[in-house]
Amino acid sequence: MLTPIHRALGLTPGAFDRALIEQAVTGEVAEGTDLDWKRSAPALKADPDREEFAKDVAAMANSGGGWIVYGIAEKQGEANTADSVTPVTWGTDHEQRFRQAAYALVAPPVAGLEFHPVPWDDGGYVVGMRVPASLDVPHFAVFKKDGFRAPRRDGAHTHYMDARQIEEGFRQRFRGRADQRRTLDEMYVETVLSAPTSAGVCLVVAATPVTEGQVQAPNSSAEARATGFRANAEGIARRRSASMLDGWANGKLHKGLRGWQARSWNQSLYQFAKWIGDDGSVRAYYQLGGWDGRGRGDDQHPYSKPGHCMDNHVECALTDVAASLRRHAEQREVHDGYRLRIGLEWDDRPIVLRTLDWAGFLHDEDDAVPIHQFHPVYAEYDPLAPREEWLPALRQVAEDVVNQGGISELTVLESIEVGR
């Protein structure tokens, strides 16, 4: 990762570890717009502590994101330089309180806080908290007496935004949202144009990072292959439920414009393609209808009907996308999540989702709800967030897709209760 400390010391990206912290103190690294030293970690039990924390988080989010480091005393002055290490007490309960405060005391909430505790002497820690960049500026800190105020960083200091700055912040928010939606829609349309929608119904997905990943170097072929084929779906799908994933585990890899394309073999029954961008983006299609059914019966799969596909295959495709996004986000260090557009596409109408009965045979076509106009599904989703955050979001995406075909139950994606 590339932190403000790495930049201040002229270092290449690396770990947030003891060696880096010691260099920061020795080099007297100064606070800045994206770096704030804190001698102690607040207990967040009294109102003053909670309000000060909310102000710090909102200010950092309003200023493009950055790092707040707990356990470093600073020399007071114009620049507030790192002076000494003052280890703090830290545990999962502290992390939970910090996340809750960032959600409850900042409006709109700041999600996606990352914590990097570094063990120090006598059981203490130096904790780096990364506040993500945000398109939801301005963020307001909630104060018991003063109501809502919008802070922002100005070098080593924090100031409150005036009315003009708040107005410009809202303009920036709306422009940023509109620009990302436009980019996402363009990516989706480009993917549809490449998909074999004349042969059968396809699931199409476009995903763009909320903020660009920290890794700027182009993807290697090894990274692209790890993302495009056999990405680990552990914790995403129920075991033995995502049998389709093996059909998308192999294929060809080609270099593309600022990225790579992973696609199925020409003769494969399971046609798919993924575009893996150097900027952290992922586009994909999966042909789920119109499979070659020669030599196969139609009692367990609608081979002869290109506009029909199985509901569990939709979930399998979404599982594969989620696994690829998680892998790609790790490689590209995409920390702030993705915006997605998902759709079912076919050149004809209607699209029909089919299900199996208890004996493993197709339910009658008359029991299905035809989709004459599929409504695109938009979502925000962070594959690197804690499981209790990303799994409900992913299940909601799947439900929004299959509900349009009259399907009410998910059978492939992992249950929210598992692992609790």
C-alpha positions in Angstrom: 0.0 0.0 0.0 1.0 3.6 -0.5 0.3 5.7 2.6 1.0 9.4 3.1 4.0 8.3 5.3 5.5 6.4 2.3 5.1 9.5 0.2 6.5 11.9 2.8 9.6 9.6 3.2 10.0 9.1 -0.6 9.4 5.4 -0.3 7.8 3.0 -2.7 4.5 1.3 -1.7 4.9 -1.1 1.2 3.5 -2.3 4.5 2.3 -0.2 7.3 4.6 -1.7 9.9 7.0 -0.9 12.8 9.9 0.0 10.5 7.7 2.6 8.7 6.5 4.1 12.0 10.0 4.3 13.3 11.2 6.1 10.1 8.3 8.5 10.4 9.3 9.5 14.0 13.0 9.7 13.1 12.3 11.7 10.0 9.8 13.9 11.9 7.1 13.4 9.2 4.7 16.3 9.4 0.9 16.1 9.5 -0.9 17.1 6.3 -4.3 17.1 4.6 -4.2 13.3 4.5 -2.3 12.5 7.6 -3.2 13.2 11.3 -1.1 12.0 14.3 -3.0 11.2 17.6 -1.2 10.6 20.9 -4.1 8.4 22.2 -7.1 6.4 20.9 -10.4 7.8 22.2 -12.6 5.6 24.4 -15.7 7.0 22.6 -17.7 6.8 25.8 -18.1 10.5 26.6 -19.7 13.0 24.3 -16.5 15.2 23.8 -14.5 12.1 22.7 -17.3 11.0 20.3 -17.7 14.4 18.8 -14.0 14.9 18.3 -13.7 11.6 16.6 -16.7 12.4 14.3 -15.0 15.7 13.4 -11.7 14.0 12.6 -13.4 11.4 10.4 -15.7 13.8 8.6 -12.8 16.2 8.0 -10.6 13.5 6.4 -13.5 12.2 4.3 -14.3 15.8 3.1 -10.6 16.3 2.1 -10.2 13.3 -0.2 -9.5 10.6 2.5 -6.3 9.9 4.4 -4.8 8.3 7.5 -5.3 9.0 11.2 -2.6 7.3 13.2 -3.2 6.6 16.9 -0.2 6.2 19.2 2.1 8.9 17.8 2.7 12.1 19.8 3.5 15.2 17.7 5.6 18.3 18.2 3.1 21.2 18.3 3.7 23.8 15.7 2.8 24.9 12.2 3.3 21.4 10.8 2.8 19.1 13.8 5.6 16.7 13.2 5.9 13.1 14.6 7.8 13.2 17.9 7.5 9.9 19.7 5.6 6.6 19.9 2.9 6.4 22.6 1.4 2.9 22.2 -2.4 2.6 22.7 -4.7 -0.2 23.9 -6.4 -1.9 21.0 -8.8 -4.8 20.3 -11.8 -5.8 18.2 -14.1 -3.9 20.6 -12.3 -0.7 19.9 -12.6 -1.2 16.1 -16.3 -1.9 16.5 -16.8 1.3 18.5 -15.0 3.3 15.9 -17.1 1.9 13.0 -20.3 2.5 14.9 -19.3 6.1 15.7 -18.4 6.8 12.1 -21.8 5.5 11.1 -23.9 7.2 13.8 -22.1 10.5 14.3 -21.3 11.4 10.7 -23.9 12.3 8.1 -23.9 10.8 5.6 -22.1 8.0 7.3 -18.5 7.2 6.5 -18.2 3.5 5.8 -15.2 1.4 4.8 -12.8 2.5 7.6 -9.7 0.3 7.6 -7.6 -0.5 10.7 -4.0 -1.5 10.6 -2.8 -2.3 14.2 1.0 -2.7 14.6 2.0 -4.4 17.8 4.4 -2.4 20.0 6.1 -2.8 23.3 4.3 -3.9 26.5 1.2 -5.1 24.7 0.4 -1.8 23.1 -0.2 -0.8 19.5 0.2 1.9 17.0 -3.0 1.9 14.9 -3.3 3.3 11.4 -7.0 4.1 10.5 -7.5 4.7 6.8 -10.5 7.0 6.0 -11.6 6.3 2.4 -12.1 9.0 -0.1 -15.8 9.7 -0.6 -18.2 10.9 -3.3 -20.7 11.8 -0.6 -19.1 15.1 0.4 -19.9 17.1 2.4 -20.0 14.9 5.5 -21.3 16.6 8.6 -20.2 15.8 12.1 -23.0 15.6 14.6 -22.6 17.8 17.8 -24.9 17.7 20.8 -24.9 21.5 21.2 -24.0 22.8 17.8 -26.0 20.5 15.6 -24.4 19.6 12.2 -21.1 21.1 11.0 -18.9 20.2 8.0 -15.2 20.1 8.9 -12.3 19.7 6.4 -8.6 19.4 6.6 -6.3 22.3 5.7 -2.8 21.0 5.9 -2.2 20.0 9.6 -5.3 21.8 10.8 -9.0 21.3 10.7 -11.5 24.1 9.8 -15.2 24.2 9.3 -16.6 24.7 5.9 -18.6 27.9 5.2 -21.8 28.1 3.3 -20.1 28.6 -0.1 -17.8 25.6 0.5 -20.8 23.4 1.6 -22.7 24.4 -1.6 -19.7 23.5 -3.8 -19.4 20.2 -1.9 -23.0 19.3 -2.8 -22.3 20.2 -6.4 -19.2 18.0 -6.4 -21.2 15.1 -4.9 -23.9 15.3 -7.6 -21.3 15.7 -10.4 -19.3 12.7 -9.1 -22.4 10.5 -8.9 -23.6 11.5 -12.4 -20.1 10.9 -13.9 -19.8 7.5 -12.3 -23.2 6.4 -13.4 -22.4 7.5 -17.0 -19.1 5.6 -16.9 -20.8 2.5 -15.5 -23.6 2.6 -18.1 -21.0 3.0 -20.9 -19.1 -0.1 -19.6 -22.3 -2.1 -19.4 -23.4 -1.2 -23.0 -19.9 -2.1 -24.3 -20.2 -5.5 -22.6 -23.6 -6.2 -24.0 -22.3 -5.4 -27.5 -19.7 -8.2 -27.0 -22.1 -10.7 -25.5 -23.8 -13.5 -27.6 -27.3 -12.2 -26.9 -28.6 -13.4 -30.2 -27.7 -17.0 -29.2 -29.4 -16.9 -25.8 -30.0 -14.9 -22.6 -26.9 -13.6 -21.0 -26.2 -12.2 -17.5 -24.1 -9.0 -18.0 -22.2 -7.2 -15.2 -20.2 -4.0 -15.1 -18.3 -3.0 -12.0 -16.3 0.2 -11.5 -14.3 1.2 -8.3 -15.8 4.0 -6.2 -12.2 5.3 -6.1 -9.3 4.0 -8.2 -7.1 1.3 -6.6 -3.8 2.3 -5.1 -1.8 0.0 -7.3 -1.0 1.9 -10.5 1.2 -0.6 -12.3 -0.5 -2.6 -15.1 -1.9 -6.0 -14.2 0.4 -8.9 -14.9 -0.8 -11.9 -16.8 -0.6 -14.0 -13.6 -2.8 -11.5 -11.7 -5.3 -11.4 -14.6 -5.4 -15.2 -14.7 -6.0 -15.4 -11.0 -8.9 -13.0 -11.3 -10.4 -14.3 -14.5 -10.3 -18.0 -13.7 -10.8 -20.0 -10.5 -11.1 -17.0 -8.2 -11.9 -18.3 -4.7 -15.6 -18.3 -3.9 -15.2 -19.4 -0.3 -17.8 -17.8 1.9 -19.8 -16.6 -1.1 -21.6 -19.7 -2.3 -22.9 -22.7 -0.4 -20.7 -25.7 -0.9 -21.8 -28.1 -3.7 -24.4 -25.5 -4.8 -22.3 -23.6 -7.3 -21.5 -26.5 -9.7 -21.5 -24.1 -12.6 -18.3 -22.4 -11.4 -16.2 -25.3 -12.8 -17.5 -24.5 -16.3 -16.0 -21.0 -16.0 -12.7 -22.1 -14.5 -10.6 -22.3 -17.7 -10.2 -20.5 -21.0 -8.1 -18.1 -23.0 -6.3 -15.0 -21.7 -5.7 -12.0 -24.1 -4.1 -8.6 -23.5 -6.5 -5.8 -24.0 -6.6 -2.0 -23.7 -5.3 -1.2 -20.2 -6.2 -4.6 -19.0 -6.8 -8.2 -19.9 -9.6 -10.3 -21.3 -10.4 -13.8 -19.9 -12.8 -15.8 -22.0 -14.1 -19.4 -22.6 -12.7 -21.8 -25.1 -14.6 -21.5 -28.5 -16.2 -24.9 -28.2 -17.1 -24.6 -24.5 -20.8 -25.2 -23.5 -20.4 -22.4 -21.0 -19.6 -19.2 -22.9 -18.3 -16.3 -20.9 -15.9 -13.4 -20.9 -14.4 -11.0 -18.4 -12.5 -7.7 -18.9 -10.1 -7.1 -16.1 -9.0 -3.4 -16.0 -5.8 -2.0 -14.7 -8.0 0.6 -12.9 -9.7 -2.1 -10.8 -12.8 -2.4 -13.0 -14.4 -5.7 -14.1 -16.8 -6.4 -16.9 -18.3 -9.8 -17.6 -21.0 -11.7 -19.5 -22.2 -15.3 -19.0 -24.3 -17.0 -21.6 -27.0 -18.8 -19.6 -29.5 -19.6 -22.3 -29.3 -21.2 -25.7 -27.0 -24.0 -24.8 -26.4 -26.8 -27.3 -28.7 -29.6 -26.0 -27.8 -32.3 -28.6 -27.9 -35.7 -27.0 -29.4 -34.2 -23.8 -32.9 -34.3 -22.6 -35.0 -31.2 -21.9 -36.5 -32.4 -18.6 -33.7 -30.9 -16.5 -32.6 -27.9 -18.5 -34.4 -25.8 -21.1 -31.8 -26.5 -23.9 -34.2 -25.8 -26.8 -35.3 -22.4 -25.5 -32.6 -19.7 -25.9 -34.7 -17.1 -23.8 -34.9 -19.5 -20.8 -32.2 -20.0 -18.2 -32.0 -21.6 -14.7 -32.4 -19.4 -11.7 -29.5 -21.1 -9.9 -27.2 -20.4 -12.8 -27.9 -16.7 -12.4 -26.7 -17.0 -8.8 -23.7 -19.0 -9.9 -22.7 -16.3 -12.4 -23.1 -13.6 -9.6 -20.9 -15.8 -7.3 -18.2 -16.0 -10.0 -18.3 -12.2 -10.4 -18.1 -11.6 -6.7 -15.1 -13.9 -6.4 -13.4 -12.1 -9.2 -14.1 -8.7 -7.7 -12.8 -9.8 -4.4 -9.6 -11.1 -5.9 -9.1 -8.0 -8.2 -9.8 -5.6 -5.3 -7.1 -7.3 -3.2 -4.6 -7.2 -6.1 -5.4 -3.6 -7.1 -5.9 -2.4 -3.5 -9.4 -1.1 -4.2 -10.5 -0.2 -0.7 -13.7 1.8 -1.2 -15.9 -0.7 -2.9 -17.6 -0.9 -6.3 -20.6 0.4 -8.1 -22.3 -2.3 -10.2 -24.9 -2.6 -12.9 -26.3 -6.0 -13.6 -28.8 -7.2 -16.2 -30.3 -10.1 -18.2 -30.0 -9.5 -21.9 -31.5 -11.3 -24.9 -32.2 -10.0 -28.4 -35.8 -11.4 -28.2 -38.5 -11.4 -25.6 -39.5 -12.6 -23.0 -36.8 -13.9 -20.8 -37.9 -16.7 -18.5 -36.2 -18.0 -15.3 -36.8 -21.7 -14.8 -36.6 -23.8 -11.6 -36.3 -27.4 -10.6 -38.8 -29.4 -8.5 -37.8 -31.6 -5.5 -36.9 -34.5 -7.8 -34.6 -32.4 -10.0 -36.9 -31.9 -13.0 -38.0 -28.6 -14.6 -41.1 -27.0 -13.3 -43.7 -26.5 -16.0 -43.1 -23.4 -18.1 -46.6 -22.1 -17.3 -45.5 -21.7 -13.7 -42.8 -19.2 -14.6 -43.2 -15.4 -14.7 -41.9 -14.1 -18.1 -39.8 -11.0 -18.0 -40.9 -8.8 -20.9 -38.7 -5.8 -19.8 -35.8 -6.4 -17.4 -35.1 -3.5 -15.1 -31.4 -2.9 -14.6 -30.1 -3.5 -11.1 -27.7 -1.0 -9.6 -25.8 -1.6 -6.4 -22.8 -0.5 -4.3 -20.8 -3.3 -2.9 -17.4 -3.6 -1.1 -15.9 -7.2 -1.5 -13.2 -6.4 1.1 -15.6 -5.2 3.8 -16.5 -7.4 6.7 -18.7 -10.4 5.8 -21.7 -9.0 7.6 -21.6 -5.9 5.3 -20.9 -7.4 1.8 -23.0 -10.6 2.0 -26.3 -8.9 2.6 -25.5 -6.5 -0.3 -24.7 -9.3 -2.6 -27.8 -11.3 -1.7 -29.9 -8.2 -2.3 -28.4 -7.9 -5.8 -29.3 -11.5 -6.6 -32.8 -11.1 -5.2 -33.3 -8.0 -7.3 -32.4 -10.0 -10.4 -34.3 -13.3 -9.8 -37.4 -11.6 -8.2 -38.2 -10.1 -11.6 -38.7 -13.7 -12.9 -41.0 -14.6 -10.0 -38.3 -16.4 -8.0 -38.4 -15.7 -4.2 -35.7 -18.0 -2.8 -32.0 -18.0 -3.3 -30.4 -21.5 -3.4 -26.7 -20.8 -4.2 -25.5 -17.8 -2.3 -24.4 -18.4 1.2 -27.0 -17.7 4.0 -26.4 -14.6 6.1 -26.7 -16.7 9.3 -23.8 -19.0 8.4 -20.7 -18.0 10.2 -22.4 -15.8 12.8 
